[in-house]
Amino acid sequence: MNDDELWAAIDAQRLRTADLLATLTPADWSHRSLCDGWTVRDVAGHLTLQQMTIGDVLRLALKHPGVHSLNWMIQTSARDQAALPTEQLIGGIRGMVGSRRHNLGVTPRETLIDIVVHGQDLAIPIGRTLAVPPEVAAAAASRVWECRGTRLSKVFKPVPYDGLRLVADDIDWSVGDGPELRGPVLSLLLLLTGRRVVLPQLDGPGAEVLQRV
């Protein structure tokens, strides 16, 4: 995807996510998400923070003094934002549409991963469907695969998919070598980012390997 296509995909997912959030009940907002220890509201709060500057990071550190890891910063900032009114959370996500700013230290491709994966984190547990075009999920999955073993991968819960060949059955996309793990590319993306909940959607010899570990 070129830059224009990438940002168009990010904007589309932001709008889809905001539209979904606007339909949720209070019980939906407090429901557990796919992120361990996070509610749907916490995830929505996190998604309002895709344009943090160095000043924002410093203000967060001053508000919560101590030794800070990247995951700590992500969790704390999300929960701070989650305290905002529902309408402000939805408006914050909509308000980024059309902007090409992104968080310090990442690229727009990480911004795409963030909105796609976290959109599923909040939709799946409450039984909602949040559409993601296969080519968009494939672009995000390719970036996750490229970043294995780097600092960017440390935000994901590890899944032992190394030694497997991941093959999408809804688009021409595959990575890796070994026993084949086949399924929708969005499910493969969620697996690559540590969401084992998608295992029932995947099949092949690789699925049997993962079921045993």
C-alpha positions, -999 to 999 in steps of 0.1 A, spaced: 0 0 0 13 35 -8 9 63 17 -24 75 3 -39 40 4 -25 34 39 -40 66 54 -73 60 36 -74 25 52 -66 40 87 -94 66 82 -119 40 71 -112 19 102 -114 48 125 -148 57 111 -160 21 113 -148 18 149 -164 51 159 -197 41 143 -196 8 162 -189 25 195 -218 48 190 -242 19 191 -229 3 223 -248 -1 255 -233 7 289 -229 -31 295 -209 -33 262 -186 -5 273 -177 -22 305 -173 -57 289 -139 -73 289 -120 -69 256 -95 -93 240 -67 -73 257 -59 -88 291 -72 -66 319 -88 -40 295 -124 -33 290 -140 -21 258 -138 14 272 -101 11 279 -95 0 243 -115 30 230 -95 53 253 -63 39 238 -75 44 203 -79 82 210 -41 83 215 -28 76 181 -11 110 178 9 114 210 38 139 208 69 141 230 51 167 251 22 143 257 46 116 268 64 139 292 31 151 307 20 115 312 54 107 329 50 137 352 14 128 361 26 92 370 62 95 383 83 63 385 100 38 363 81 35 331 81 8 304 64 11 270 36 -13 280 31 7 313 27 39 293 3 23 269 -19 9 297 -18 40 319 -26 64 291 -55 42 279 -70 41 314 -66 79 318 -85 84 286 -111 58 295 -123 81 323 -135 106 296 -173 107 287 -183 82 260 -192 109 235 -157 124 239 -140 90 233 -160 85 201 -154 121 190 -117 117 197 -114 88 173 -135 105 146 -115 137 150 -83 121 138 -98 112 104 -80 131 77 -49 137 98 -16 121 90 0 126 124 10 95 143 26 86 176 62 93 183 86 64 175 63 45 151 53 46 114 19 49 99 20 11 94 19 7 132 -10 31 133 -28 8 109 -21 -23 130 -33 -4 161 -67 6 148 -73 -27 130 -63 -50 158 -79 -30 187 -110 -26 167 -114 -64 168 -104 -64 205 -135 -45 213 -159 -59 187 -153 -97 190 -161 -101 228 -194 -83 225 -205 -103 195 -201 -74 170 -186 -75 135 -161 -48 125 -153 -52 88 -117 -51 77 -109 -55 39 -85 -85 34 -59 -63 17 -59 -40 47 -55 -69 72 -28 -83 49 -8 -51 50 -10 -50 88 -1 -87 91 30 -82 68 42 -54 90 38 -74 122 57 -103 106 85 -79 95 89 -66 131 93 -99 148 121 -97 174 122 -59 174 110 -34 201 78 -30 182 69 -66 188 72 -64 226 37 -50 229 22 -83 217 17 -115 238 40 -141 222 24 -170 203 48 -198 191 40 -194 154 77 -195 143 83 -227 124 48 -226 108 37 -214 73 8 -190 76 -15 -189 45 -45 -167 40 -76 -183 23 -92 -150 14 -63 -132 -3 -29 -141 -18 -8 -138 13 15 -162 31 46 -161 53 69 -185 70 80 -221 65 67 -253 81 34 -270 88 6 -249 72 -17 -228 92 -46 -216 70 -75 -192 75 -88 -156 70 -60 -131 69 -76 -110 96 -76 -141 119 -39 -146 111 -32 -110 119 -49 -114 153 -29 -146 159 4 -127 151 -5 -101 176 -11 -126 204 -49 -132 202 -52 -170 205 -90 -167 205 -89 -170 167 -75 -205 167 -109 -221 160 -110 -201 128 -77 -216 116 -70 -251 103 -42 -272 88 -13 -291 104 -1 -258 119 -33 -254 139 -28 -288 155 7 -277 165 -6 -246 182 -34 -264 199 -8 -285 217 12 -256 231 
